[in-house]
Amino acid sequence: MSWFSNLAEAYDRVFQIDESLLIPLNHWEIKSDVCIAIDGDGKFLRASQDKEAIRIRIPVTESSQHSRTGAININDAHALHEKLEYLSSMNITKKDKYLNILSAWCGVNPKLHAVFNYISGGTILDDLSNEKIKLDKNIFVRFRVEIPNDKYPNLWEDVDIVKAWQNYCINTNIYEKALCQITGKISDLANMHPKGINWSASGAKLVSRNSENYVFKGRFKKEHEANSISLSASHKASAMLNYLIATHGYKCDTQAIVAWAIDDGSAQPDPFADSYGLFGETIKTANDRIDDAQREIDIDYAKKLRGALAGMGNVKSLDNTINRVAVMAMDAATTGRMGITFYQDLEQNEYIERIIAWHESCKWWFFHRDWTNYVSAPSVNSIIAAVYGEPKGEGYKKIQKQARERLLNHIICGQPLDRSWISAAVARVSRPFSYIKKDGGWDKWSWNKALSVTCAITKKYFSQKKEEFNLKLDKNCTNRNYLFGRLLAIAEILEEREIYSRTGEWPKQTNAMRYMTAFSKKPLRTWQIIRENLNPYIIRLKNSEWHKKQIDGIMILFQDGDFNDKPLDGIYLLGYSLQRKFLNKKTKKTKITKITRRKRRI
């Protein structure tokens, strides 16, 4: 289990850097909603209840952490902070177990003795009632002991108490010792393994105590011969994973995905982010200056992408390095079982190169909210939305989780994109008016975003087939899909401009967009309808001759037999997007030129 040993090793390194980041050995995190404050003699001072329960680290035994149901044994009670039923007369048996375990390790620590004296006094129910706290056996109580000149009254923050409990666990020798299959050392063996690694997955565990099945079947004499993992290795791996998920995990329902540096547990570049979201302004390209030269676009984008990645985390350069990165996805199949659905362990520079390869090959033009352009690879969530639609209901979570794992294989392992994804995204974006706002109007922003995402993954898909399309309009491209897309864009822009010049407002929809679905399925027949509908706009538009020349220039590029009704693939959207961008940019330059001329005359 390389993932297990990698997590345990990362725990040791991170703990040396900052031990407060990780859950200490023989402890675990739990939510507490009531705090009781007492003095050094164990006398009640006050109690408070949180509006929202807070997480605290508490000392635990193996059985109190993992086995709180069924028959009660000596170790079922937590060692200090506990549920109210263990601290009160609600359950005398459980209270006795609590006092037994607390008395066994409190030693000479005055604050632990104060808690023991307070619970032994049996006033906790009355004290809480007097403080107007509703009594419930499942209330989880934490303790605060206020002694003059003591710096750590909150017992869950007291390092001395943490060490006292750890020393007690080492000296009791209550666990069976054997060879740990993770560390290769003779150690105390774990009979059970931690739950609560991912709070979203409730009590699901990565490692279960099911090795006794092999004993029953006669394959081994003892359980640990089938699966022997030490207490410390089990805790370290679970605590490290808990930390990674909480601090830089990518979560969806019960699924969690983490990417971390094995040497120090540091976060790595998010494989799911878009280029702009991951690197911000450092990856933004200049709109007008760069747009004139495709080669300059690619060089600028790649240079900034690599520069941004090289400056993240511990990645000082993209030279060969011995540092390693692990990427792991896990999900809970049931409330008690969690499985690893993806795992890759690779050198850090290789991980960076794969992220770069994805962002360089799956990029397209996107819009800021002010409708200025920038180049970016789409985020994983936006790809899933483009393929499957926006999130709807619980069933979508299952689809989203499966899609995220597939995209991990595309991004990290370099597996080719599935054609069915491209087809689904193209079909969806070819129905522009299916993108509806909450108020019922057309959601132009969402559709434009989906168009950019679809173009990005279409470009990526065809690059896998050695058919490259760049980010600048190719006026010499003879691909029929590309040419049909260009025709559709010219028809749309021509109609938009004529309506704007006549009414002063941009139209919400055009004939080109209304016919887009039919156009993608029957391009020749639909183009003839669109072209005929353009005639009134051509007559009224002053510079329509220029647009007609553009259409004629595209028509002569069709190869023999290509101007037909065969359905279009996603390449038509590339031609449509770039032709539309080219025409809008030309309009912008024309306006700037006219303004400059006016100023010169003045």
Beta strands, then each sheet from edge to edge (+ up, - down):
strand 1: 27-39
strand 2: 44-59
strand 3: 82-83
strand 4: 140-146
strand 5: 177-179
strand 6: 186-188
strand 7: 250-252
strand 8: 255-261
strand 9: 324-332
strand 10: 338-347
strand 11: 364-367
strand 12: 373-376
sheet 1: 2+ 1- 4- 3+
sheet 2: 5+ 6-
sheet 3: 7+ 8- 9+ 10-
sheet 4: 11+ 12-
end
